[in-house]
Amino acid sequence: MDGTSRESGHLTGILCGMGAGALWGLVFLAPALVRDFRPLDLAIGRYLAYGLMSGLLIAPRWRSLVAQMRSGAWWALGWLALAGNLFYYVLLATAVQMGGIAMTSLVIGFLPVAVTIIGSRERGAVSLRRLAPSLLLCGAGALCIGWQAIAVPGTASLGPRIIGFVCAVGALISWSAFAVGNSRWLGRLGGISAQDWNLAIGLMTGAQAFLLLPVALAMGIGHHDAAAWTKFLSVSLAVALFASIVGNMLWNRMSRLLPLTMVGQMILFETGFALIYGFLWEQRLPTLLESAAFALVVASVISCIAVHRRPATDVTATI
């Protein structure tokens, strides 16, 4: 791939990452919009809708998709659906409801450190030495928000905030595993489009959500009026369509255009948009620590992009 094509591919990938981040940032609002429902309810509602939409969209190409699935791909779909969707979203929704949108989104913003370190081991990837400034900036941002979550007084008591912080870290680990595994499987299945792979994950996630439905019913559905259920269904459908269908499509497209060391950095767009949505929802300005964290993670993305633009070495490892 020549320099011009590489730069064009990187630009397209960055734009896809930005679009995915803008849509994924909306998922941080959902738990706040329907706070009366449990995180498990939110996950089941969102992913049942995602599964149904995926089934309708993939039906005309189902036989072709099955024929192109390699050995082990079905197993990969299962654990990717669980790590990147159900398990991740239950933890994220719990973190939002107990620790707040800003804290949760900034903890998730630490994802680039894990993914970039793993990606640096890929053949032809940018070395950790050259990525060190970007990683240090991202790490400093994570430390700012960790201090904000634990040490700075908030509206909630310390116990729930600590639980929210721990759940956010769990969501971070779960999504790190998904980001790396998904990027690698997209590279192995070159004959399957990014959108079809997304829809296949959607079908698997929908099946898993359906299996969890009896668990949620056994735990009780709570006392909600018709207006609350209408709002819950509307939020579930909107998040499924915009975040899971369109957002995941953009992310998968990006994952095929950018090296893994750069893929991790793109999640910071989700962090940025989630913060903006959160501050608008809470009708407040960011604190000093939140402002510092946001500035640091933006600087981390910019420095990472700059490193990948340098022509000194070929950093276009195909994912």
C-alpha positions as CSV (number, residue, x, y, z in Angstrom):
1,M,0.0,0.0,0.0
2,D,1.5,3.4,-1.0
3,G,1.7,6.4,1.3
4,T,-1.3,8.2,-0.3
5,S,-3.6,5.1,-0.1
6,R,-2.5,4.5,3.4
7,E,-3.2,8.1,4.5
8,S,-6.6,8.0,2.7
9,G,-7.4,4.7,4.5
10,H,-6.4,6.1,7.8
11,L,-8.5,9.2,7.3
12,T,-11.6,7.1,6.4
13,G,-10.9,4.9,9.4
14,I,-10.6,7.9,11.8
15,L,-13.9,9.4,10.5
16,C,-15.6,6.0,11.0
17,G,-14.2,5.8,14.5
18,M,-15.5,9.3,15.2
19,G,-19.0,8.4,13.9
20,A,-19.0,5.2,16.0
21,G,-17.9,7.2,19.1
22,A,-20.7,9.8,18.6
23,L,-23.3,7.0,18.4
24,W,-21.8,4.9,21.2
25,G,-21.7,7.8,23.5
26,L,-25.5,7.7,23.5
27,V,-25.4,4.4,25.4
28,F,-24.1,6.2,28.5
29,L,-27.3,8.2,28.6
30,A,-29.7,5.2,28.4
31,P,-29.2,4.1,32.0
32,A,-29.9,7.7,33.2
33,L,-33.0,8.0,31.0
34,V,-34.6,4.9,32.4
35,R,-33.1,4.8,35.9
36,D,-36.0,2.8,37.3
37,F,-35.1,-0.2,35.3
38,R,-32.2,-2.6,36.3
39,P,-29.0,-2.9,34.3
40,L,-30.0,-6.4,33.4
41,D,-33.3,-5.2,32.0
42,L,-31.5,-2.5,30.0
43,A,-29.1,-5.1,28.5
44,I,-31.9,-7.6,27.6
45,G,-34.1,-4.9,26.1
46,R,-31.3,-3.4,24.0
47,Y,-29.9,-6.7,22.7
48,L,-33.3,-8.4,22.0
49,A,-34.0,-5.4,19.8
50,Y,-30.5,-5.7,18.3
51,G,-30.9,-9.4,17.6
52,L,-34.3,-8.9,15.9
53,M,-33.0,-6.1,13.7
54,S,-29.9,-8.1,12.8
55,G,-32.0,-11.1,11.9
56,L,-34.2,-9.1,9.5
57,L,-31.2,-7.4,7.9
58,I,-29.0,-10.6,7.5
59,A,-31.8,-12.9,6.3
60,P,-31.3,-12.4,2.6
61,R,-27.5,-13.2,2.9
62,W,-27.7,-15.8,5.6
63,R,-26.7,-18.9,3.5
64,S,-23.8,-17.0,2.0
65,L,-22.6,-15.9,5.4
66,V,-22.8,-19.4,6.8
67,A,-20.8,-20.8,3.9
68,Q,-17.9,-18.3,4.6
69,M,-17.7,-18.9,8.3
70,R,-14.4,-20.5,9.2
71,S,-13.7,-23.1,11.9
72,G,-14.0,-21.5,15.3
73,A,-15.9,-18.5,14.1
74,W,-19.2,-19.5,15.8
75,W,-17.4,-19.9,19.1
76,A,-15.8,-16.5,18.5
77,L,-19.2,-15.0,17.9
78,G,-20.4,-16.3,21.2
79,W,-17.7,-14.9,23.4
80,L,-17.5,-11.6,21.4
81,A,-21.2,-11.1,21.9
82,L,-20.9,-11.8,25.6
83,A,-17.8,-9.7,26.3
84,G,-18.6,-6.8,24.0
85,N,-22.3,-6.6,24.5
86,L,-24.2,-8.3,27.3
87,F,-21.6,-8.5,30.0
88,Y,-20.1,-5.2,29.1
89,Y,-23.4,-3.3,29.1
90,V,-24.6,-4.7,32.4
91,L,-21.4,-3.5,34.0
92,L,-21.5,-0.1,32.2
93,A,-25.2,0.5,33.1
94,T,-24.5,-0.3,36.8
95,A,-21.5,2.0,36.7
96,V,-23.6,4.9,35.2
97,Q,-26.4,4.4,37.7
98,M,-24.1,4.2,40.8
99,G,-21.1,6.4,39.8
100,G,-22.4,8.8,37.1
101,I,-22.0,9.3,33.4
102,A,-18.7,11.3,33.6
103,M,-16.9,8.9,35.8
104,T,-17.9,5.8,33.7
105,S,-17.1,7.3,30.4
106,L,-13.7,8.5,31.5
107,V,-12.8,5.1,33.0
108,I,-13.8,3.5,29.7
109,G,-11.4,6.0,28.1
110,F,-8.5,4.1,29.5
111,L,-9.2,1.3,27.0
112,P,-6.5,2.6,24.5
113,V,-3.8,1.8,27.0
114,A,-4.7,-1.9,27.1
115,V,-5.5,-2.3,23.4
116,T,-2.4,-0.3,22.3
117,I,-0.1,-2.4,24.4
118,I,-1.5,-5.6,23.0
119,G,-1.5,-4.1,19.5
120,S,2.2,-3.2,19.7
121,R,3.0,-6.9,19.7
122,E,1.6,-7.2,16.2
123,R,4.0,-7.6,13.3
124,G,4.8,-4.2,11.7
125,A,3.1,-2.3,14.5
126,V,4.3,1.0,16.0
127,S,6.7,0.3,18.9
128,L,5.7,1.0,22.5
129,R,8.6,3.5,22.7
130,R,7.1,5.7,20.0
131,L,3.6,5.2,21.5
132,A,4.8,6.1,25.1
133,P,3.8,9.8,25.0
134,S,0.2,8.8,23.9
135,L,0.0,6.1,26.5
136,L,1.3,8.4,29.3
137,L,-1.2,11.1,28.4
138,C,-4.1,8.6,28.4
139,G,-2.9,7.1,31.7
140,A,-2.7,10.6,33.3
141,G,-6.3,11.2,32.2
142,A,-7.4,8.0,33.8
143,L,-5.7,8.9,37.0
144,C,-7.5,12.2,37.1
145,I,-10.9,10.6,36.8
146,G,-10.0,7.8,39.2
147,W,-9.2,10.5,41.8
148,Q,-12.4,12.3,41.0
149,A,-14.5,9.2,41.5
150,I,-13.0,8.1,44.8
151,A,-11.7,11.2,46.6
152,V,-13.9,14.1,45.5
153,P,-17.2,14.5,47.3
154,G,-20.2,13.8,45.1
155,T,-24.0,13.6,45.3
156,A,-23.9,9.9,46.0
157,S,-22.3,8.3,49.0
158,L,-18.8,6.8,48.8
159,G,-20.0,3.1,48.8
160,P,-22.1,3.3,45.6
161,R,-19.4,5.4,43.9
162,I,-16.8,2.8,44.6
163,I,-19.0,0.0,43.3
164,G,-19.7,2.1,40.2
165,F,-16.0,2.7,39.7
166,V,-15.3,-1.1,40.1
167,C,-18.0,-1.9,37.6
168,A,-16.6,0.7,35.2
169,V,-13.2,-1.0,35.4
170,G,-14.8,-4.4,34.8
171,A,-16.5,-3.0,31.7
172,L,-13.2,-1.7,30.6
173,I,-11.6,-5.1,30.8
174,S,-14.5,-6.8,29.1
175,W,-14.5,-4.3,26.2
176,S,-10.7,-4.5,25.8
177,A,-11.0,-8.2,25.2
178,F,-13.7,-7.6,22.7
179,A,-11.9,-4.8,20.8
180,V,-8.8,-7.0,20.3
181,G,-10.6,-10.2,19.5
182,N,-13.1,-8.6,17.1
183,S,-10.3,-6.8,15.2
184,R,-8.4,-10.0,14.8
185,W,-11.4,-12.0,13.7
186,L,-12.3,-9.4,11.1
187,G,-8.8,-9.8,9.6
188,R,-9.2,-13.6,9.5
189,L,-12.6,-13.5,7.8
190,G,-11.8,-11.3,4.8
191,G,-14.7,-12.6,2.7
192,I,-17.3,-11.4,5.2
193,S,-18.2,-7.7,5.2
194,A,-17.8,-5.7,8.4
195,Q,-21.6,-5.2,8.4
196,D,-22.5,-8.9,8.1
197,W,-20.0,-9.7,10.9
198,N,-21.7,-7.1,13.0
199,L,-25.2,-8.5,12.2
200,A,-23.9,-12.1,13.0
201,I,-22.7,-10.8,16.4
202,G,-26.1,-9.2,16.8
203,L,-27.9,-12.4,16.2
204,M,-25.7,-14.2,18.8
205,T,-26.3,-11.4,21.3
206,G,-30.0,-11.5,20.8
207,A,-30.0,-15.3,21.4
208,Q,-28.0,-14.8,24.6
209,A,-30.4,-12.0,25.7
210,F,-33.3,-14.3,25.1
211,L,-31.8,-17.0,27.3
212,L,-31.4,-14.4,30.1
213,L,-35.0,-13.3,29.8
214,P,-36.3,-16.0,32.2
215,V,-33.7,-15.0,34.8
216,A,-34.9,-11.4,34.6
217,L,-38.5,-12.5,34.9
218,A,-37.7,-14.7,37.9
219,M,-36.1,-11.7,39.6
220,G,-39.3,-9.7,39.1
221,I,-40.2,-7.0,36.6
222,G,-40.9,-4.3,39.2
223,H,-43.8,-1.9,39.2
224,H,-43.8,0.3,36.1
225,D,-46.7,2.2,34.5
226,A,-47.4,2.2,30.8
227,A,-45.5,5.5,30.3
228,A,-42.4,4.0,31.9
229,W,-42.6,0.8,29.7
230,T,-43.1,3.0,26.6
231,K,-40.0,5.0,27.4
232,F,-38.0,1.8,28.2
233,L,-38.9,0.3,24.8
234,S,-38.2,3.5,22.9
235,V,-34.7,3.8,24.5
236,S,-34.0,0.1,23.9
237,L,-34.9,0.4,20.2
238,A,-33.0,3.6,19.7
239,V,-29.9,2.3,21.3
240,A,-30.1,-0.9,19.4
241,L,-30.5,0.9,16.0
242,F,-28.0,3.7,16.4
243,A,-25.4,2.3,18.7
244,S,-25.5,-1.5,17.9
245,I,-26.4,-1.5,14.2
246,V,-25.0,1.7,12.8
247,G,-22.3,2.4,15.4
248,N,-20.9,-1.2,15.3
249,M,-20.9,-1.1,11.5
250,L,-18.7,2.0,11.5
251,W,-16.4,0.5,14.1
252,N,-15.9,-2.7,12.1
253,R,-15.2,-0.7,9.0
254,M,-12.6,1.3,11.0
255,S,-11.1,-1.9,12.4
256,R,-10.2,-3.0,8.9
257,L,-8.7,0.3,7.9
258,L,-6.5,1.0,11.0
259,P,-3.7,-0.9,12.7
260,L,-4.6,-2.3,16.2
261,T,-2.4,0.2,17.9
262,M,-4.6,2.9,16.4
263,V,-7.9,1.1,16.8
264,G,-7.7,1.4,20.6
265,Q,-7.2,5.1,20.5
266,M,-10.4,5.6,18.5
267,I,-12.5,4.6,21.6
268,L,-11.6,8.0,23.0
269,F,-14.1,9.5,20.6
270,E,-16.8,7.6,22.6
271,T,-15.4,9.0,25.8
272,G,-15.5,12.6,24.4
273,F,-19.0,12.4,23.1
274,A,-20.3,10.6,26.2
275,L,-18.8,13.4,28.4
276,I,-20.5,16.0,26.3
277,Y,-23.9,14.2,26.4
278,G,-23.4,13.6,30.2
279,F,-22.7,17.3,31.0
280,L,-25.7,18.4,28.8
281,W,-27.9,15.8,30.6
282,E,-26.7,16.9,34.1
283,Q,-26.8,20.6,33.0
284,R,-23.5,21.4,34.5
285,L,-19.9,22.3,33.5
286,P,-17.1,19.8,34.0
287,T,-15.0,19.9,37.1
288,L,-11.3,20.8,37.0
289,L,-10.3,17.2,37.1
290,E,-12.8,16.2,34.4
291,S,-11.6,19.0,32.2
292,A,-8.0,17.9,32.7
293,A,-8.9,14.3,32.0
294,F,-10.7,15.2,28.8
295,A,-7.8,17.4,27.6
296,L,-5.3,14.6,28.3
297,V,-7.2,11.9,26.4
298,V,-7.7,14.2,23.4
299,A,-4.0,14.9,23.4
300,S,-3.4,11.2,23.6
301,V,-5.5,10.6,20.4
302,I,-3.7,13.4,18.5
303,S,-0.2,12.2,19.5
304,C,-1.2,8.6,18.5
305,I,-2.4,9.8,15.1
306,A,0.8,11.8,14.6
307,V,3.0,8.7,15.3
308,H,1.1,6.7,12.7
309,R,1.5,9.4,10.1
310,R,5.3,9.3,10.4
311,P,6.9,7.7,7.3
312,A,9.9,6.4,9.2
313,T,8.6,2.9,9.4
314,D,5.7,1.0,7.9
315,V,3.0,0.8,10.6
316,T,0.2,-0.4,8.4
317,A,0.0,-3.9,9.7
318,T,-3.1,-5.4,8.2
319,I,-5.6,-6.4,10.9
